[in-house]
């Protein structure tokens, strides 16, 4: 399972942190804006009370009867059958003065005045505030009247023993708080898309060294290079990873070199005794006269030849060093494939096989010609070996692609045929002449060195096995 890319995770994390921080800032700004607005409302209500108290003192210069006479025309007793003179401090007569004070966008504040036994309600929609106590002086309180919350402030005039209360419905202050909040957050909301784009671009640019390192590793993989990666081109945080990778590449290079040396030495040491055995067997074949001994010697000769072929294949594998440049050139495929067919043509007549050869004359690839000869020789030899007698082998080549097909019995697990010495469970039934299990492994190695793709497949419907080499 492939984990999400570092760029996507880093971008998502940074943007998430930014958005959460923005939301928290918006929340704190909202709270701060409400507190500031509430403080300003409280100050305004306090100032209004002071002005009301100064005005009230002017009216309170005379007697209570004079005050009653002054307001008698505009005062209306609210839900009370008593006269104004019958009110007391603890049980005042509530009267309303219809004239109120308009504060524009904040609405009309409600004023209550307690003087003697009268509680004046100044304004048409002014509610009846509860009678204050000493602890309520100068304190703004939230009180619910008639299902609506009010912000109420009290003031006591000790000289005349008059209480003043002014209030403002919270809906008015909330409206202004929302508008203020919108004004504060609108600039922040407008820069969110710009900030997200800037974060994405910044992260993309700062991850450029990682992309360069990835491209460097990919280039080395394409060239099959085991050279260590230079640390000056590596970000500081990736140095431990690159050091570990360099140590791994060094150990891998040593392992491959030891394998190559061992294979070459072993194959070389086997060549001499095998050649001697072949000579002795051929000599014995000339001297033998009875059929039974000649048949036995022929079987020995076939097995020695097979061993010699395995040694040659091992030497070929040892020479195909992935770190050695191949010296590529433009190679025409038609002459190369013709040469391979001419070399192996006697096996067609020996086994009665039919060959279909369709190769474009101008088809060419960038490759090493000697390596291509080995590649196609192994592919065609493999097809000739495993095609039943009287079967058909087809060689086709087009634009950067060569396909070798042959009639065949069922091939199980074709993807494993490139493993060394793997011949399949039913290989003896497929071929009269046993192979070494190294041919397709050599083909796979040569394809890797050229950056080509090898595809092996068996089609049960047609009963044909195909090996396709796609050059890039």
N, C-alpha and C positions, 0 to 999 in steps of 0.2 A: 504494500500500500504506500503510495507516494503522499508525503505530507504537503500541506499547502506551502506555497513559496514564501520565503523570508520577507520579500517585499510586500506581499499581500498581508501577511500577519502583522508586520511592523506598521504598515499604513493603517490597517484596521485598528490596531492598538492605539496609535497616536491620535487618530481621528476620534476614537471612542473617548479617550481621556479628555480631548479638547471639548467634545460635545457635553460630557458630564460636567467638566469645569464650567462650561458656559451656562449650563442649566443651573448649577449651584450659584454661579454669579448672578444669574437672573433672579433666582429665588431670594438671595441676600439683598439684591437691589430692590426687589419688590417689598421686602420687609422694611428695609431702610427707608424707601420712599413713603411707605405708609406711616412709619414712625415720624418721619420729618413732616409730612402733611398733617398728621395728627397733632404734632407739637405746634405747628403753625395755627391750626384751628383752635387749639387750646389758648394760644397767645391772643388770637383775635377775639375769642370769647371773653378772656380776661380783660382785654382793653375795652371791649364793649360794656362790660360790667362797671368798669371804672367811670366811663363816660355816663352810663345810666345813673350811677350813684351821684355824680356831680349835678346832673340835671334834676335828679330826685330831691336833692337838698334844696334846690330853688323852690320846688313846690311845697316842701315840708317846712318852709320858714313860718307859715301861718298855722292856724289850728286845723285839726282834722276835719272839722265841719267845712272849713273853706276848701280843703282838698276835695271833699265829697261834692261840694257845690260846683267846683271847677270841672270835674269829670262826670257830673250827673247826666249830662246829655249824651255822652258816648259810651257810658258804662252800662253793661247788661249783666244782671245777676244770673249765674249759671247754676241751674238745678238746685235752687235754694229758695224757700218760702220766707226766709227771714229778711229783715231790712239790713242795710249796710251797718247801721249803728248797733246791731245785735251780735256782731261777730266778736270772737275772742282770739287770742294768740294761738291757743291750742286747737280751736275749732273755728277758723276764719270763714267769713263769707267770701265765696269765690265770685268775682265779677270780671267781665271781659271788656278790654278797651280795644276796639276794632282797628285803630290805627297802629300799624306795625312799622318795622325797619327793614328795608330791602337792601340786601348785600350782593346783588347781581348774580354771578354764577354760583356762588355758595348758597343761594336761596335766602329765605327770610328767617333769621334766627328767632326763636321763641323766647319771650321775656316773662318772667314771673317776679312779682314784687309783693313781699309781705310787709304791710304797714298797719300796725295796730291789729284790729280784728279783720282786716281785709286782705285777700290774696288777689292781686291784679294779674289778669292774663292779657298781655299786650300782643295783639295780632289775632287775626280771625281764626287761624288753625293752630294756635298755641295750645299745647296740652297742659294738663295740670301736673306740675312737678311735685314730688313729695317734699314735705317741709324739711328743711335742712337741719343739721345739727352742727355743733362747734367743730367737729372733726372734718366736716365737709368744706370748710372755708378754703378757697384757693385750690381745691382739688377737682380735676375733671373726671367725671364719672360716666360710665355707660349704663343707661337705665332704659328699661322697656316700658313704653306707654302705648296702649292700643295696638299691640302687635308690631310695633316699630321701635328700633333702637335709636336712642338719642344720646348725644354727647352733651353733658350738662355741667356747668361750672357755677359755684355759689360764691357770694360776697356778702359780708355783714357790715353794715354801717352802725358802729356802736354809739355814735353821737345821737342818732335818731332811732336807734333800735329797729332798723329796717333791714330786711333780707332781700337780696337780689339773686335771681337765677336766670341764666341764659343758656339756651341749648340749640343744637343744630342736628338735624336728622342725619344719621350715618350714611344714608343713600347719597347725599350730596357730596360728602367727603370721599366716599368710595368712588364716585364718578370721577372726581378729580384725581384720585390715586391711580385709577386705571389709565386715565389719559396721560398722567405723568409717567407711569410705568411704560406705556407705549412709546412715549417720546424718548425715554432712556434706553429701551431695548431695541428700538428700530435700527439705529446705527450698528449695533452689535449683530443683529440678524442679517443686515446687508453684507457684512464682511465675512460671514460664515462660509459661503461658497468660495470666496477668494482665498480664505485661510486654508480650506480643504485642498484646493488646487495647489496652493503654495507648498503645503505639507507633502502632497503626492510627488510634486516635481523635486522637492528637496530630498526626499527619501530615495527617489529614483536616481538622482545624481550622486548621492553619497554611497549608493550600492554599486556604483560603476566599477570600483576596484574588484569587487566580488565577481562581477560579470567578466572582467578581464581575466581573472584567475580561472574562471570556468572555461573561457575560450582557450586559454593556454593549455589547460588539461585536456580539453577536447581535441586540440590540434595534435598534442602528443599521442593521444589515443589513435587518431587517424593515421599517424606516421608510425605507430607501433614503437614509439620511442620510450626508452626506460631511463632517459637522462633526468637528473634531479631538477627540481623547479628552483629558479633563482629567487631568493628571499627579498631582494630590494623591490620587486614588483608585487609583493604580497602585503595586504593590510596587517597591521600589528596584531590584531585579534586572531588572525588566521595563521600566524607563524607556527604555533604548536601543531596545528593540523597539517600544515605543509611539511614541517619537520618529520612528523610521523609518516606522511606519505612518501617523502624522500627515502627514509629508512626502509620502508616496504619495497620501493622500487629498486633500491640497492640489493636487498636480499633476493628479490625476484630475478634481477639480472644475474646475480651469482648462481642462482638455482638453474636458470636456463643455460648459462654457460657450462655449468657442470654436466647438465643433461646432454647438451650438444657434444661435449668432449667425450663423455662416456659412450654415447651412441656411435659416434664416429670411430672411436678406438675399437669398440666391440665389433662393429661391422667390418672394419679393416682387418682385425685379427681373424675373423671368420672366413674372409674371402680366400685366403691362401689354402687352408685345409679343404675348403669346399671345392676349390679348383683342382686340388690334388685328387680328391675323392672322385670328382667327375671324370678325370683322366683315367683313373684306375677302373672305374665302372665301364667306360667305353672300351678299354682294353679287354676286360673280361667278356664283354658282349661279343667281341670278335673271336675270342677263343672258344666260347661255349657252342656246343653243337646240339644238345637236347633242348627241346621246346620248353620244358618245365623250368629249367635253369634260366633260359633266355627271358622267359616271361617274368620270373622273379627279379632278374637283373634290370629289366625294363622298369619295374615298379620302383626299384632302388634309384634308378636314374631319374625318374619323375620326381621323387621326393627330394633328391639332391638339387634338382633344378628349381624346385619350389623354395628350398632353403636359400639358394643363391639369389633368387628373385626377391625374397624377403630382405636379404642383406642389402641388395641394391636399393630397395625402397627405403630402408632405414638410413642409408647414406644420403639419399635424396632429401629425406626429412631433416637430417642434421645440417645439410647445406642451406636449407631454407630458413635462414636466420632472420627474424623479424626486424632486427636493428640494422641489417645490412642493406644499403640502397640497391635497388634492382637495375637501375639504369634504364628507365622506360623510354620507349620510342614509339612512333606510329607504326603499327603492325597490321598488315592486311590479313584478314582471317581466312580468306579462300586458299592461299598457298599453304598456310600452316595446317589447315584441316586436310587438304589434299595430301600433304606429306605424311600425316598421321595415318590416313586411310591406306596410302600406298605401302606404308610400313607394316600395317596389320592386315592387309588385304587377303593374305593367304589363309587366314582363319575364316574368312567368309566362305571361301570355296570348300574348305575342309568340313565345315558344319552345314553347308547348304543354306546359308543365310542370304537374305535379300537386303540390299542397301539402298536407302533413299537419301540422296545427297542434294540439298537445296541451300546453297550459300551464295549470297550476293557478291559479285566480283569486287565492288567498291567498298565493301563493309570493312571498317578498320577501327582499332582501339589503341589507346595509349597503354602500352604494356611492355614487359620484357619478353622477347621472342622465345628465348630458351625456356623460360618458365611456362609460357603458353604451350609449348610443345609437350612439356611434362604433364600439364593440366589436361590437355585434350587427349593425349595418349592414354592417360589413366581413365578418363571418362569413356572413351571408345572401347578400350580393352575391357572395362567393366561391363559395358553393354554387350559386347561379343561373347563374353564368358557366360553371362546369365541369360542369354536368349536361347530358347529351346531350338533344337534342330529344325530347319525349314522356316524359322521365324523371320521377322523383319526388324531392321535397325534403321532409324531415321536420324539424319544430322541436318539441322536447319540453323541458319544464322541470318540475322537481320540487323537492325539498327542497335548496336551495342549489346546484342543478346545472342547467345549460342545455346541451342537445346539439342540434347541427345536423348532419343526415345528408343525403347526396345520392347518387344513382346516379352512378357514375364509372368511367372506364377505370382501368387499373392506375396507381397513384401510387407511384413509387419514392422512397425516402428521405423519408418524410413529416416526420421530425424536423428536416429542413433547411428546411422551408417557412417557418419564422419568420425565416430570415436575410434581410436586406435585399436586394431586387432578385433574389432567387433564385426562379425559376419552374419549375424542373425540366426535365429533358431532353425530356420528351414533352408539355410544356405546349401547344405548338401543336396537337397532336392532341386534347387534352382540351377546349379551349375555342375557340369560334368568334370570340369577342372577347378579344383579348389583354389581360392585366392588367399592372399595374405592378411586381408583386413586392414591394409594400409593405403590402398589406392585413393579412396574418397577422402581419407584424412589428409593426404598430400594435396588433393584438389582443394579442400577447404582451406588449407594453409596458404596456398598460392592465391586464392580468392581474397583472403584477408590482406595479404601483402599488396594486392592491387586495389583494395577498397571495393571489390565486387561482391555481389550477393549470390550465394549458392542456394538453390531451392530443389529439394528432392521430394518426389511425390509418386504415389502409386494410385492409378485409377482402376477401381474394381470393375466399372462398367465396360471399359475397353480392354482391360487386362494388360495395360502397358505401364511401364515404369519410365519416369522422365527425370532428367537432371538438367536444370536450367541455370546458366551463368549470366547474370545481368551486370554489365560494366557500367560504372557511373561516368 
